[in-house]
Amino acid sequence: MTTSLEQPVQDDTDAAVLAVATRAREASRALATATRATKDDALRALADALVAATDRILAANATDLERGRANGMSPGLLDRLALTPERVHAIAEALRELAVLPDPVGEVVRGSTLPNGLRLRQLRVPMGVVGMIYEARPNVTVDAAGLALKSGNAVVLRGGSAAAASNEVIVDVLAQALVGRGLPGELVQSVDAWGRDGAVALMRARGLVDVLVPRGGADLIATVVREATVPVIETGVGNCHLYVDATADRADALAILLNAKTQRVGVCNAVETLLVHRDAADDFLPSALAALAAAGVTVHGDEATLRRAPLGTPTVPATDEDWGTEYLSLDLAVRVVDDLDAAIAHVRRWSTGHTEAIVTQDLRASERFVAEVDAAAVIVNASTRFTDGGQLGLGAEIGISTQKLHARGPMGLAELTTTKWVVHGDGHVRP
């Protein structure tokens, strides 16, 4: 129950966040007629500004990391939070890559001339104001700002307390760089100063914020979907599966498995469950489990898996909870399945609809897996780590959508636009 003493605080927060959203909407108008050259020049300026501010950004990030360790943050989340000189330069380079991509704004999606002479075009246009709510990922601050700018949108960010110091500096650097190129600094703003109440106010800024994108853990995403009155594009958690079929090339399967699980554990496209066909289990699992152990992975296995584990391999018996867990750590659920049907049934039962992969040399098996598995990305003979905007040639991404409306999979520039019908006539009236 809200007390009379608490209510003015919430009212003040609502007013402050609505003021931020209002400034963002006004600033977005500056991009309505901006040329591609103007936006691309600004993107390059943002990149240069980030690199120039590397020391300042890393100092702020060190504060966040120290606080995260003190609060017991998991290694996976600490990895997401951490910035290094190399990561700052990579983030800046992603902005430069955005600058060379085609501008989606103004693209003719379809067009025709009707028999009565009316000329029709459906054009891509900006959303207007995009809201982002995310956790412990300062790189998302930059990705969201860059994608929003290129697609003609303003962005309002809620980056969470874990990355508060990093995001405060990054937002300031980006805003100042925009002003230096003659654009409103209010194109990139944060509501972090108002904490969780600010996030709630952002979720309910319908009419000022056009779309909201949550990016983070299952609890955060569920809260935004449940509480928001602003339209939401749902990004899902990644309980991703890798199925090794009976015909799989064993060397390829092992390389793919190690990359998908250990290349970077704290990301949504890391594999969390390995399924192995029973005919591949005897000759694949012992070497795979040994390699996973050498990489520091703890296996949560079913009985058939545990029987094949070499002595000394870190293993624990799997439970239903394991099949449904996005670990974001050096843990992996492993199950031996009877055949392709059983693998598909397991995926259908436990998948979050993010990324599912099969390793096989059987064309019919791969075709069935692709057709029958319902996910934003289905991958054949490659790592789940490729479900990423940059890896798929889309540039930076604002998230991986696991919903089916408007956007699905990596959300790049086109996914941050909507469409407008433009109709030209010559004095036409409807009969």
JORALIN-V796817 format. One line per field, one symbol per residue. ss: DSSP state (@ for helix, = for strand, . for the rest). burial: 1 if it has 9 or more other ideal C-beta (glycine too) atoms within 8 Angstrom, else 0. A space follows every 10 residues. Layout:
# JORALIN-V796817
ss: ???
burial: ???
This chain:
# JORALIN-V796817
ss: ...@@@@@@@ @@@@@@@@@@ @@@@@@@@@@ @....@@@@@ @@@@@@@@@@ @@.@@@@@@@ @@@@@@@@@@ ....@@@@@@ @...@@@@@@ @@@@@@@@@@ .......=== ===.....== ======..== ====...@@@ @@@@@@@@@@ ...=====.. @@@@@@@@@@ @@@@@@@@@@ ....@@@=== .@@@@@@@@@ @@@..=..=. =====..@@@ @@@@@@@... .====....= ====.....@ @@@@@@@@@@ @@........ =======@@@ @@@@@@@@@@ @@@@...=== =.@@@@@... ....===..@ @@@....... =======..@ @@@@@@@@@@ ....=====. ..@@@@@@@@ @@....==== ...@@@.... .........= =.......== ...@@@==== ====...... .
burial: 0000001011 0011011101 1111111101 1001000111 1111111111 1011011101 1011101110 0011111111 1110001110 1111111110 1011101000 0000001111 1111111111 1111111111 1111111111 1111111111 0111111111 1011111110 1011111111 1101001111 1111100110 1111110001 1011100101 0111111111 1111110101 0111011111 1110111111 1111111101 1001111111 1110101111 1101110110 0010101100 0110111111 1111111001 0111011101 1101111111 0100110111 0010111111 1011111111 0101111111 1110001011 1110111010 0000000000 0
